[in-house]
Amino acid sequence: MGTLSITLATRDYDFVSPLAMGDVKAEGLDLILIRSFEALERVSSDPSIHGGEASFSRYVHRVAAGDRSFIGLPVFLMREFRHRCFFVRCEDGIADVSRLAGKRVGTDTWLASGNTWSRAILRERGVPIDSVRWLVGPVNPGDAAPASDPLPRGVEPAPPGCSLGELLLAGDIDAIMCPWPPKEFYTKGSRIRRLYEDYRTVERDYYRRTGIFPAHHILIIRRGHVEEHPWIVRSIYTAFKRAKERSEKNHWVLHESSPWLLADLEEQTVLMGEDFQPYGYRENMAMVAAFCEEQFAQGLIQKPLSPDLLFHDFEQSMR
């Protein structure tokens, strides 16, 4: 096995840094890791990049449409609970997403993995997706316009020139569902609050109930490179797994970046176990199956999709 140069792009997570810094090596590979917040866009648009971070939702859509140009690896680079991602006006008495039935809700993009998980929260609380009056648009003034994805019936673009934050404060919508708080949220005297102000408790209850830590992004590799060099799947997967393990060990020893990070780690381990965000398909089958079910239930794909199809090529390569 010779040394093969492979370029991947991901966001700048601490658990990929050991690979970028050369502390962890990928066997047989000269792995060039580009760390950029725009990694997802670069991976999808730049053919000189062999692979990297991708939206889990958009990967599901590719597979459902028969597009096998990328091979998915169950390296779940981004995970996050989503109860923290609903925002309302401070004066409103909304304290549970079940109150959003029949309301006007803005969101930043329709097909995103995170927003798929957020709508799953609504469905779990008995709120049909089509009972909400949806607007899709930029959260803050000056934000980029949402991706030009087709919107289902009952989902409309926000009025041109209007941000969702402005619409919320004006009373034109009742809530925003988005990954990062509106800029107004962090200003002194803000009129915007989280719907679940104690989101940590709610998210922990969700995990106890479901056992799911939602994944948003995965790792993909262009199929042509895998067909030419099948062994790179195992090499890349193993390297990312070792890098994550190294990073997580460092958290326990070098936890001074936050005054109570150690307490968080201890509480998290009691609830979620030592390997709270494992890589691998078999280790995440329940979460992957739930995500596929939501894609169909929310009308994002036209027919049910077997979760086994998403990582079939990976499983074959690891044998």
VOBA-1610 file (N, C-alpha, C; in pm, whole numbers, padded with zeros to 5 digits, always signed):
BEGIN
Met+00084-00118+00000Met+00000+00000+00000Met+00089+00125+00000Gly+00081+00205-00105Gly+00159+00327-00110Gly+00090+00441-00040Thr+00160+00556-00035Thr+00101+00674+00026Thr+00020+00749-00078Leu-00105+00772-00049Leu-00199+00836-00141Leu-00242+00969-00079Ser-00242+01073-00158Ser-00283+01205-00109Ser-00434+01219-00122Ile-00501+01251-00011Ile-00646+01270-00006Ile-00675+01402+00066Thr-00760+01483+00007Thr-00799+01611+00067Thr-00945+01604+00113Leu-00966+01634+00239Leu-01100+01639+00296Leu-01121+01777+00359Ala-01246+01820+00365Ala-01280+01949+00426Ala-01384+01928+00535Thr-01358+01983+00653Thr-01454+01980+00763Thr-01450+02115+00834Arg-01547+02136+00919Arg-01539+02251+01008Arg-01432+02226+01115Asp-01399+02330+01189Asp-01283+02326+01278Asp-01317+02270+01416Tyr-01362+02145+01418Tyr-01395+02081+01545Tyr-01267+02038+01617Asp-01273+02041+01751Asp-01154+01999+01824Asp-01122+01852+01802Phe-01225+01772+01769Phe-01199+01629+01753Phe-01151+01592+01613Val-01132+01689+01523Val-01059+01661+01400Val-00920+01724+01402Ser-00893+01809+01501Ser-00762+01874+01510Ser-00646+01775+01517Pro-00656+01663+01590Pro-00542+01569+01590Pro-00504+01520+01450Leu-00602+01512+01360Leu-00571+01475+01222Leu-00505+01591+01148Ala-00559+01710+01166Ala-00504+01827+01096Ala-00363+01858+01141Met-00334+01834+01270Met-00203+01865+01326Met-00103+01751+01306Gly-00149+01639+01256Gly-00059+01527+01233Gly-00035+01439+01354Asp-00108+01463+01463Asp-00092+01379+01583Asp-00151+01241+01559Val-00250+01232+01472Val-00308+01104+01430Val-00291+01094+01279Lys-00245+00980+01234Lys-00222+00958+01091Lys-00324+00859+01035Ala-00358+00877+00910Ala-00442+00781+00839Ala-00349+00685+00764Glu-00361+00558+00793Glu-00269+00459+00737Glu-00271+00463+00584Gly-00150+00476+00526Gly-00136+00474+00381Gly-00176+00602+00311Leu-00214+00704+00388Leu-00264+00828+00329Leu-00181+00948+00372Asp-00162+01039+00279Asp-00119+01174+00312Asp-00248+01255+00318Leu-00304+01265+00437Leu-00436+01325+00453Leu-00423+01475+00473Ile-00477+01550+00380Ile-00479+01696+00388Ile-00618+01737+00436Leu-00624+01800+00551Leu-00753+01835+00610Leu-00771+01986+00608Ile-00867+02032+00531Ile-00903+02173+00525Ile-01010+02199+00630Arg-00982+02289+00723Arg-01080+02322+00826Arg-01139+02459+00796Ser-01267+02461+00766Ser-01333+02585+00725Ser-01480+02574+00761Phe-01541+02685+00804Phe-01683+02683+00834Phe-01765+02657+00708Glu-01708+02691+00592Glu-01778+02669+00465Glu-01749+02530+00408Ala-01705+02437+00491Ala-01664+02306+00443Ala-01774+02236+00365Leu-01898+02242+00412Leu-02006+02169+00344Leu-02024+02218+00201Glu-02019+02349+00181Glu-02033+02405+00048Glu-01914+02366-00040Arg-01794+02365+00018Arg-01675+02333-00060Arg-01676+02187-00103Val-01717+02098-00015Val-01720+01956-00048Val-01816+01929-00164Ser-01930+01994-00162Ser-02032+01967-00265Ser-02000+02033-00399Ser-01920+02140-00397Ser-01901+02217-00520Ser-01762+02209-00581Asp-01662+02163-00505Asp-01524+02164-00552Asp-01478+02020-00580Pro-01469+01980-00705Pro-01432+01841-00737Pro-01288+01807-00700Ser-01205+01908-00673Ser-01067+01880-00633Ser-01059+01831-00489Ile-01166+01848-00412Ile-01173+01797-00276Ile-01236+01658-00281His-01169+01561-00222His-01212+01422-00235His-01335+01390-00150Gly-01362+01470-00050Gly-01477+01446+00037Gly-01468+01531+00161Gly-01549+01496+00261Gly-01547+01571+00385Gly-01685+01579+00446Glu-01712+01688+00515Glu-01834+01703+00593Glu-01953+01734+00503Ala-02066+01672+00534Ala-02186+01690+00453Ala-02310+01686+00540Ser-02413+01754+00495Ser-02543+01748+00561Ser-02596+01605+00556Phe-02636+01554+00672Phe-02695+01420+00678Phe-02824+01417+00597Ser-02904+01523+00610Ser-03032+01529+00539Ser-03011+01527+00388Arg-02917+01606+00339Arg-02895+01612+00194Arg-02835+01481+00142Tyr-02758+01414+00226Tyr-02708+01283+00186Tyr-02824+01183+00173Val-02917+01186+00269Val-03036+01100+00260Val-03111+01129+00131His-03125+01256+00095His-03197+01292-00026His-03127+01237-00150Arg-02993+01245-00150Arg-02918+01188-00263Arg-02948+01039-00279Val-02936+00966-00169Val-02957+00821-00174Val-03100+00790-00216Ala-03197+00863-00160Ala-03338+00838-00193Ala-03366+00864-00341Ala-03290+00957-00400Ala-03308+00990-00543Ala-03226+00901-00634Gly-03150+00806-00576Gly-03069+00716-00657Gly-02933+00771-00693Asp-02895+00885-00634Asp-02764+00946-00659Asp-02661+00881-00566Arg-02572+00799-00622Arg-02471+00730-00542Arg-02332+00784-00570Ser-02322+00914-00602Ser-02193+00973-00637Ser-02103+00989-00515Phe-02159+00984-00396Phe-02080+00991-00273Phe-02107+00867-00190Ile-02007+00826-00117Ile-02021+00716-00020Ile-02018+00777+00120Gly-02119+00744+00198Gly-02130+00799+00333Gly-02057+00713+00435Leu-01983+00778+00522Leu-01918+00712+00635Leu-01992+00753+00762Pro-02020+00659+00852Pro-02090+00694+00976Pro-01998+00762+01077Val-01935+00867+01029Val-01855+00958+01113Val-01944+01079+01134Phe-02009+01087+01249Phe-02111+01189+01273Phe-02044+01312+01333Leu-01999+01401+01242Leu-01914+01512+01281Leu-01987+01617+01363Met-02114+01631+01342Met-02190+01731+01419Met-02313+01667+01477Arg-02330+01681+01607Arg-02452+01638+01677Arg-02496+01752+01767Glu-02625+01760+01787Glu-02677+01861+01880Glu-02824+01831+01910Phe-02861+01848+02035Phe-03003+01846+02070Phe-03066+01975+02019Arg-03197+01973+01997Arg-03260+02085+01927Arg-03368+02159+02005His-03398+02118+02127His-03498+02194+02203His-03451+02337+02227Arg-03320+02358+02225Arg-03262+02491+02246Arg-03284+02585+02127Cys-03338+02533+02019Cys-03339+02607+01892Cys-03472+02671+01856Phe-03560+02685+01954Phe-03688+02755+01934Phe-03683+02887+02012Phe-03723+02997+01947Phe-03715+03130+02008Phe-03849+03202+01994Val-03886+03274+02100Val-04013+03347+02104Val-03987+03484+02166Arg-04089+03568+02165Arg-04078+03698+02232Arg-04087+03679+02384Cys-04017+03762+02457Cys-04013+03748+02603Cys-04152+03760+02664Glu-04236+03845+02607Glu-04366+03869+02668Glu-04467+03758+02640Asp-04435+03670+02545Asp-04528+03561+02513Asp-04517+03450+02617Gly-04627+03386+02645Gly-04629+03283+02749Gly-04605+03143+02698Ile-04552+03130+02577Ile-04530+02997+02519Ile-04417+02928+02593Ala-04443+02809+02649Ala-04341+02737+02725Ala-04322+02594+02677Asp-04397+02554+02573Asp-04382+02420+02517Asp-04417+02427+02369Val-04347+02346+02287Val-04371+02353+02143Val-04512+02308+02106Ser-04581+02237+02195Ser-04719+02197+02166Ser-04808+02319+02145Arg-04765+02435+02198Arg-04842+02559+02181Arg-04824+02622+02044Leu-04737+02565+01961Leu-04710+02624+01829Leu-04808+02578+01722Ala-04896+02484+01753Ala-04998+02442+01656Ala-05083+02563+01617Gly-05098+02585+01488Gly-05175+02698+01439Gly-05102+02830+01441Lys-04977+02832+01488Lys-04899+02955+01498Lys-04819+02980+01371Arg-04760+03098+01365Arg-04672+03136+01253Arg-04528+03120+01300Val-04452+03037+01231Val-04315+03007+01273Val-04221+03028+01155Gly-04111+03097+01181Gly-04008+03117+01080Gly-03892+03022+01100Thr-03830+02982+00991Thr-03711+02898+00999Thr-03614+02938+00890Asp-03486+02904+00908Asp-03383+02955+00818Asp-03366+02872+00691Thr-03398+02745+00695Thr-03393+02660+00575Thr-03477+02537+00602Trp-03537+02481+00498Trp-03635+02375+00519Trp-03572+02237+00526Leu-03474+02208+00442Leu-03423+02072+00430Leu-03312+02038+00529Ala-03265+02133+00606Ala-03150+02110+00694Ala-03176+01996+00792Ser-03070+01922+00824Ser-03081+01811+00918Ser-03133+01858+01053Gly-03076+01967+01103Gly-03117+02017+01234Gly-03264+02053+01240Asn-03312+02119+01136Asn-03454+02156+01134Asn-03544+02034+01117Thr-03492+01929+01054Thr-03567+01803+01049Thr-03585+01747+01189Trp-03477+01746+01268Trp-03487+01700+01408Trp-03579+01792+01489Ser-03574+01922+01461Ser-03661+02016+01535Ser-03808+01989+01505Arg-03839+01966+01379Arg-03979+01934+01345Arg-04019+01800+01406Ala-03924+01709+01425Ala-03954+01583+01493Ala-03999+01610+01637Ile-03941+01712+01700Ile-03984+01750+01835Ile-04129+01795+01833Leu-04165+01875+01733Leu-04304+01918+01720Leu-04397+01798+01704Arg-04359+01705+01618Arg-04444+01588+01595Arg-04457+01504+01721Glu-04348+01491+01796Glu-04354+01414+01919Glu-04450+01477+02019Arg-04463+01609+02016Arg-04552+01680+02107Arg-04693+01696+02049Gly-04722+01623+01939Gly-04857+01621+01885Gly-04889+01736+01792Val-04787+01803+01740Val-04810+01916+01650Val-04786+01871+01506Pro-04891+01854+01424Pro-04869+01820+01283Pro-04790+01931+01214Ile-04697+01893+01128Ile-04613+01991+01060Ile-04699+02090+00980Asp-04806+02039+00917Asp-04888+02126+00834Asp-04988+02208+00914Ser-04987+02194+01048Ser-05073+02280+01129Ser-05005+02413+01160Val-04877+02423+01126Val-04799+02545+01150Val-04794+02625+01020Arg-04802+02756+01031Arg-04786+02844+00915Arg-04640+02884+00907Trp-04567+02828+00810Trp-04423+02839+00805Trp-04377+02950+00710Leu-04273+03022+00751Leu-04201+03115+00664Leu-04054+03075+00666Val-03989+03079+00550Val-03847+03047+00540Val-03772+03172+00494Gly-03671+03211+00571Gly-03595+03330+00535Gly-03474+03347+00623Pro-03395+03452+00600Pro-03277+03478+00682Pro-03317+03517+00824Val-03240+03473+00923Val-03274+03501+01062Val-03245+03646+01097Asn-03131+03698+01051Asn-03087+03833+01086Asn-03074+03920+00962Pro-03087+04052+00975Pro-03060+04139+00860Pro-02917+04116+00810Gly-02903+04103+00680Gly-02771+04083+00622Gly-02730+03939+00607Asp-02804+03845+00667Asp-02773+03703+00649Asp-02797+03662+00503Ala-02723+03560+00460Ala-02743+03508+00325Ala-02883+03451+00312Ala-02935+03458+00192Ala-03067+03400+00165Ala-03062+03249+00182Pro-03171+03186+00222Pro-03173+03039+00234Pro-03147+02972+00101Ala-03104+02846+00108Ala-03086+02768-00014Ala-03217+02763-00092Ser-03205+02762-00223Ser-03325+02767-00308Ser-03384+02628-00325Asp-03417+02565-00214Asp-03481+02433-00217Asp-03630+02449-00242Pro-03693+02352-00309Pro-03839+02359-00325Pro-03906+02349-00189Leu-04010+02430-00170Leu-04081+02431-00043Leu-04214+02360-00058Pro-04254+02281+00040Pro-04382+02211+00032Pro-04500+02307+00044Arg-04617+02258+00012Arg-04737+02339+00024Arg-04755+02383+00168Gly-04788+02508+00188Gly-04805+02563+00322Gly-04681+02625+00380Val-04570+02617+00307Val-04444+02678+00350Val-04409+02786+00250Glu-04390+02910+00296Glu-04370+03022+00207Glu-04239+03094+00236Pro-04181+03161+00136Pro-04064+03244+00163Pro-04104+03366+00246Ala-04013+03412+00330Ala-04037+03535+00405Ala-04044+03652+00306Pro-04116+03758+00341Pro-04122+03874+00251Pro-03981+03927+00221Pro-03954+03966+00098Pro-03822+04016+00061Pro-03780+04133+00151Gly-03654+04129+00193Gly-03600+04238+00275Gly-03634+04229+00422Cys-03704+04123+00463Cys-03743+04107+00603Cys-03668+03988+00664Ser-03608+04011+00779Ser-03546+03900+00851Ser-03647+03841+00949Leu-03626+03715+00986Leu-03717+03650+01079Leu-03712+03717+01216Gly-03594+03764+01257Gly-03585+03833+01385Gly-03671+03958+01387Glu-03670+04033+01279Glu-03753+04154+01270Glu-03901+04117+01270Leu-03936+04011+01198Leu-04076+03970+01193Leu-04125+03924+01330Leu-04037+03855+01405Leu-04075+03810+01539Leu-04100+03930+01631Leu-04010+04026+01631Leu-04025+04142+01719Leu-04146+04227+01680Ala-04180+04227+01551Ala-04296+04304+01505Ala-04427+04231+01532Gly-04421+04106+01577Gly-04542+04029+01602Gly-04601+03965+01479Asp-04525+03966+01367Asp-04577+03907+01244Asp-04560+03755+01241Ile-04469+03702+01323Ile-04459+03558+01344Ile-04452+03534+01495Asp-04476+03412+01536Asp-04484+03380+01679Asp-04359+03313+01735Ala-04277+03258+01646Ala-04157+03188+01693Ala-04060+03174+01576Ile-03934+03149+01611Ile-03830+03117+01513Ile-03770+02983+01552Met-03746+02898+01454Met-03679+02770+01472Met-03550+02777+01389Cys-03435+02785+01457Cys-03310+02804+01384Cys-03193+02754+01469Pro-03079+02721+01407Pro-02969+02659+01483Pro-02898+02753+01578Trp-02881+02879+01541Trp-02813+02976+01627Trp-02910+03086+01665Pro-02901+03137+01786Pro-02995+03241+01828Pro-02989+03364+01738Pro-03102+03431+01718Pro-03098+03560+01649Pro-03002+03655+01721Lys-02937+03742+01647Lys-02840+03833+01708Lys-02901+03913+01822Glu-03027+03949+01808Glu-03097+04025+01911Glu-03098+03951+02044Phe-03092+03819+02042Phe-03102+03739+02164Phe-02994+03774+02265Tyr-02874+03804+02218Tyr-02762+03829+02307Tyr-02743+03976+02344Thr-02830+04063+02297Thr-02817+04205+02332Thr-02878+04233+02469Lys-02828+04335+02535Lys-02882+04374+02665Lys-03027+04418+02650Gly-03113+04366+02734Gly-03255+04400+02727Gly-03327+04337+02610Ser-03275+04227+02558Ser-03336+04162+02442Ser-03481+04126+02469Arg-03563+04137+02367Arg-03704+04098+02375Arg-03726+03956+02325Ile-03616+03884+02298Ile-03626+03746+02249Ile-03569+03651+02354Arg-03639+03541+02376Arg-03592+03438+02470Arg-03608+03302+02405Arg-03541+03204+02465Arg-03564+03067+02420Arg-03701+03020+02468Leu-03769+02943+02382Leu-03897+02886+02423Leu-03876+02797+02546Tyr-03775+02709+02539Tyr-03737+02628+02655Tyr-03618+02696+02722Glu-03646+02776+02824Glu-03537+02849+02887Glu-03442+02755+02961Asp-03493+02649+03021Asp-03409+02546+03082Asp-03399+02431+02983Tyr-03335+02458+02869Tyr-03332+02356+02762Tyr-03249+02236+02801Arg-03153+02252+02892Arg-03072+02138+02932Arg-03158+02028+02994Thr-03249+02066+03083Thr-03335+01967+03146Thr-03425+01898+03045Val-03482+01975+02953Val-03572+01919+02852Val-03498+01825+02759Glu-03378+01863+02720Glu-03300+01779+02629Glu-03255+01651+02697Arg-03220+01659+02823Arg-03183+01538+02897Arg-03303+01444+02910Asp-03420+01500+02933Asp-03540+01416+02939Asp-03565+01348+02805Tyr-03543+01423+02697Tyr-03559+01366+02562Tyr-03463+01249+02544Tyr-03338+01264+02588Tyr-03242+01156+02571Tyr-03280+01034+02655Arg-03324+01058+02779Arg-03367+00945+02862Arg-03482+00869+02797Arg-03569+00943+02730Arg-03689+00884+02671Arg-03659+00811+02540Thr-03566+00865+02459Thr-03544+00813+02325Thr-03410+00744+02306Gly-03309+00781+02386Gly-03174+00729+02365Gly-03107+00788+02242Ile-03161+00895+02187Ile-03109+00953+02062Ile-03033+01082+02090Phe-02910+01090+02040Phe-02833+01213+02034Phe-02827+01250+01886Pro-02908+01346+01840Pro-02928+01367+01696Pro-02800+01405+01622Ala-02776+01338+01511Ala-02664+01371+01423Ala-02712+01460+01309His-02630+01558+01275His-02664+01654+01170His-02575+01641+01048His-02446+01612+01070His-02351+01606+00959His-02275+01474+00964Ile-02240+01424+00845Ile-02162+01302+00834Ile-02039+01329+00747Leu-01960+01225+00726Leu-01844+01232+00637Leu-01876+01159+00508Ile-01843+01219+00394Ile-01866+01155+00265Ile-01736+01156+00183Ile-01726+01060+00091Ile-01612+01052+00000Ile-01667+01029-00141Arg-01608+01095-00239Arg-01653+01076-00376Arg-01633+00931-00418Arg-01735+00875-00478Arg-01735+00732-00508Arg-01618+00691-00598Gly-01582+00775-00693Gly-01476+00739-00785Gly-01345+00708-00714His-01315+00783-00608His-01190+00760-00535His-01197+00629-00457Val-01314+00597-00404Val-01329+00472-00329Val-01321+00352-00423Glu-01383+00363-00540Glu-01378+00252-00635Glu-01236+00226-00682Glu-01156+00332-00693Glu-01017+00316-00735Glu-00929+00265-00622His-00960+00307-00499His-00879+00270-00382His-00974+00230-00268Pro-01034+00112-00273Pro-01134+00074-00173Pro-01085+00080-00029Trp-00957+00060-00006Trp-00902+00055+00129Trp-00907+00189+00202Ile-00927+00299+00128Ile-00922+00429+00195Ile-01039+00449+00290Val-01150+00378+00269Val-01266+00392+00359Val-01226+00351+00500Arg-01167+00234+00514Arg-01125+00188+00646Arg-01019+00281+00706Ser-00925+00325+00623Ser-00818+00410+00673Ser-00872+00543+00725Ile-00960+00605+00649Ile-01015+00735+00689Ile-01105+00720+00812Tyr-01190+00620+00810Tyr-01280+00599+00923Tyr-01200+00575+01052Thr-01101+00488+01045Thr-01021+00458+01164Thr-00948+00581+01213Ala-00896+00662+01122Ala-00823+00782+01163Ala-00916+00882+01232Phe-01035+00903+01179Phe-01129+00996+01242Phe-01173+00944+01379Lys-01190+00815+01390Lys-01229+00756+01518Lys-01118+00774+01622Arg-00993+00750+01582Arg-00881+00767+01674Arg-00864+00914+01714Ala-00886+01005+01620Ala-00875+01148+01651Ala-00981+01189+01753Lys-01102+01139+01737Lys-01208+01172+01834Lys-01173+01118+01972Glu-01125+00995+01977Glu-01089+00935+02106Glu-00978+01016+02175Arg-00880+01061+02098Arg-00771+01141+02155Arg-00826+01273+02210Ser-00913+01337+02133Ser-00971+01464+02176Ser-01054+01448+02302Glu-01135+01342+02310Glu-01221+01322+02426Glu-01139+01293+02551Lys-01029+01223+02537Lys-00940+01201+02652Lys-00883+01333+02701Asn-00847+01420+02608Asn-00793+01550+02645Asn-00895+01634+02722His-01023+01620+02688His-01126+01697+02759His-01119+01670+02910Trp-01093+01545+02946Trp-01093+01508+03088Trp-00968+01561+03160Val-00862+01582+03087Val-00737+01626+03150Val-00719+01777+03136Leu-00756+01830+03020Leu-00735+01972+02990Leu-00871+02041+02981His-00939+02047+03093His-01076+02097+03094His-01088+02241+03144Glu-00976+02312+03149Glu-00979+02447+03204Glu-01035+02551+03109Ser-01075+02511+02988Ser-01130+02608+02893Ser-01265+02662+02940Ser-01330+02592+03033Ser-01456+02638+03090Ser-01456+02604+03238Pro-01504+02695+03325Pro-01497+02670+03470Pro-01568+02542+03513Trp-01676+02503+03445Trp-01754+02388+03488Trp-01760+02278+03382Leu-01663+02279+03293Leu-01660+02175+03191Leu-01647+02036+03255Leu-01565+02023+03358Leu-01547+01894+03423Leu-01679+01844+03481Ala-01754+01934+03545Ala-01884+01895+03600Ala-01978+01850+03489Asp-01976+01920+03377Asp-02059+01881+03263Asp-02019+01742+03212Leu-01889+01717+03203Leu-01842+01588+03155Leu-01887+01476+03249Glu-01878+01501+03378Glu-01917+01399+03475Glu-02066+01370+03467Glu-02149+01475+03460Glu-02294+01456+03452Glu-02333+01390+03320Gln-02268+01432+03213Gln-02295+01375+03081Gln-02264+01226+03078Thr-02154+01186+03141Thr-02115+01045+03140Thr-02214+00960+03218Val-02266+01013+03328Val-02366+00939+03405Val-02490+00914+03319Leu-02532+01014+03242Leu-02655+01002+03161Leu-02633+00923+03033Met-02522+00953+02961Met-02507+00906+02824Met-02398+00801+02807Gly-02322+00773+02912Gly-02214+00675+02902Gly-02084+00739+02856Glu-01978+00661+02861Glu-01847+00714+02827Glu-01836+00750+02679Asp-01891+00667+02590Asp-01886+00695+02447Asp-02020+00753+02405Phe-02038+00881+02432Phe-02171+00941+02416Phe-02202+00978+02272Gln-02099+00982+02186Gln-02125+01014+02046Gln-02042+00921+01956Pro-02076+00793+01958Pro-01995+00695+01884Pro-02006+00713+01734Tyr-01899+00674+01664Tyr-01904+00659+01520Tyr-01946+00514+01491Gly-01980+00489+01364Gly-02020+00354+01324Gly-02169+00346+01300Tyr-02208+00262+01202Tyr-02350+00246+01170Tyr-02422+00162+01274Arg-02366+00047+01308Arg-02434-00042+01403Arg-02453+00025+01538Glu-02358+00109+01576Glu-02367+00179+01704Glu-02474+00288+01702Asn-02520+00326+01584Asn-02615+00437+01570Asn-02740+00399+01492Met-02770+00271+01486Met-02882+00225+01402Met-03014+00288+01442Ala-03041+00299+01571Ala-03170+00354+01615Ala-03182+00500+01575Met-03074+00577+01591Met-03077+00718+01554Met-03093+00734+01404Val-03018+00657+01324Val-03027+00666+01178Val-03166+00626+01130Ala-03222+00519+01188Ala-03357+00476+01150Ala-03460+00583+01182Ala-03447+00647+01299Ala-03540+00753+01337Ala-03532+00870+01240Phe-03411+00902+01195Phe-03394+01013+01102Phe-03459+00980+00967Cys-03440+00857+00920Cys-03504+00816+00794Cys-03656+00821+00806Glu-03708+00777+00919Glu-03853+00781+00941Glu-03905+00924+00938Glu-03830+01017+00999Glu-03873+01157+00998Glu-03869+01216+00858Gln-03769+01179+00780Gln-03760+01231+00643Gln-03887+01196+00564Phe-03935+01074+00581Phe-04057+01033+00510Phe-04181+01094+00574Ala-04188+01090+00706Ala-04307+01142+00776Ala-04327+01291+00749Gln-04218+01364+00730Gln-04227+01507+00706Gln-04240+01541+00557Gly-04247+01439+00473Gly-04263+01462+00330Gly-04137+01509+00260Leu-04021+01490+00322Leu-03896+01533+00262Leu-03847+01434+00156Ile-03882+01307+00173Ile-03859+01206+00069Ile-03994+01141+00039Gln-04006+01084-00080Gln-04137+01041-00129Gln-04180+00903-00084Lys-04085+00821-00044Lys-04120+00687+00003Lys-04022+00646+00113Pro-04061+00550+00197Pro-03972+00509+00306Pro-03837+00462+00253Leu-03733+00491+00330Leu-03596+00456+00292Leu-03536+00367+00399Ser-03484+00252+00360Ser-03417+00164+00455Ser-03288+00230+00502Pro-03267+00244+00631Pro-03143+00306+00680Pro-03020+00228+00638Asp-03033+00099+00611Asp-02918+00018+00569Asp-02857+00070+00439Leu-02939+00133+00353Leu-02888+00181+00225Leu-02788+00295+00242Leu-02802+00371+00349Leu-02717+00488+00366Leu-02570+00452+00385Phe-02546+00342+00452Phe-02407+00305+00483Phe-02374+00164+00433His-02446+00118+00329His-02420-00014+00273His-02277-00023+00219Asp-02234+00077+00143Asp-02100+00074+00086Asp-01993+00077+00195Phe-02018+00154+00299Phe-01924+00157+00412Phe-01912+00020+00474Glu-02025-00044+00501Glu-02024-00174+00564Glu-01950-00276+00478Gln-01972-00268+00347Gln-01902-00360+00256Gln-01751-00336+00260Ser-01712-00210+00267Ser-01569-00177+00268Ser-01499-00219+00395Met-01574-00228+00505Met-01514-00261+00635Met-01504-00411+00658Arg-01555-00494+00567Arg-01549-00638+00586Arg-01407-00691+00560
//
